Amino acid sequence: HLVIQWRKSYAAGRLVDHSRDTAQDKRIKDLERMVGRLTMENELLKKAVQHTLQERSEDALIISGPGLSGGDAR
């Protein structure tokens, strides 16, 4: 009878001690937080690079100066 009670308690999650975090659980949580932060930083840096490249390509397309806009090519 005792084993049956233990099995029912285990199945209900009452035999697992959820109140204390092991050192490994804490390390996993810390690493997951770090991965999240680094993912956000990586996305931000990708957007900054795209923005910079777009600005550079737009600057390269600007053509100005005498003789370039007219039909007077010699």
N, C-alpha and C positions, 0 to 999 in steps of 0.2 A: 504494500500500500504506500509506503514511503517513497519508493521509486516512482510510482505513478504520480504522486503529488509533485515530486521534483521535476518530472518531465512536463507536467502542466505549467508549473511555475517558470520553467526555462522557456517553454513555448510562448508564454505571456511576457517574457522579458524581465521577470522579477528576480532572476538569479544573477543577472549581470549588474555589476556595480558601475552605474553611469555617473556617479557623483565625483569621481576622481579621474583626472586626466593623467595618463602616463607621460613620461618624457617623450616617447615616440609620437604620441598623439599631439602634443604641444608642438613638436618639431614639424609635423605634417601641416598643422594649421598655419604655423609661421611661414613655411615654404609656399603654401597655397596663397597666402596673402601677398608674398613677394612676387609670385608668378602673376597675380592679378595686377599689381602695381607696375611691373615691368611690361606687361602687355599693353597697358594704357600708355606708358611712356613711349613704347615702340610705335604705337599707332599715331601718337602726336608727332613724333619725329618723322614718320613717313609723310604725314600731311605737310609738315614744314618743308621737307625736301621737294615735294610736288609743287608747293606754292613757289618756292625759290626757282625751280626749273621753269615754271610757267612764266614767272616775271622775266627771267633771262631770255626766254624765247620771244616774249612780247617785245622786249627792248631790242632784240636783234632784228625784228621786222620793221622797226621804225626807220624809214628812209627819208632823209631830208637833205636839202641843199639845192643850190642853183643848178638848173639844167636837167635835173632828174625827173621833174614832173612834167616838163613841156615836151612837145614833139620835135624839138630841135636837136636831134641826135646827129652828130657829125663824126 
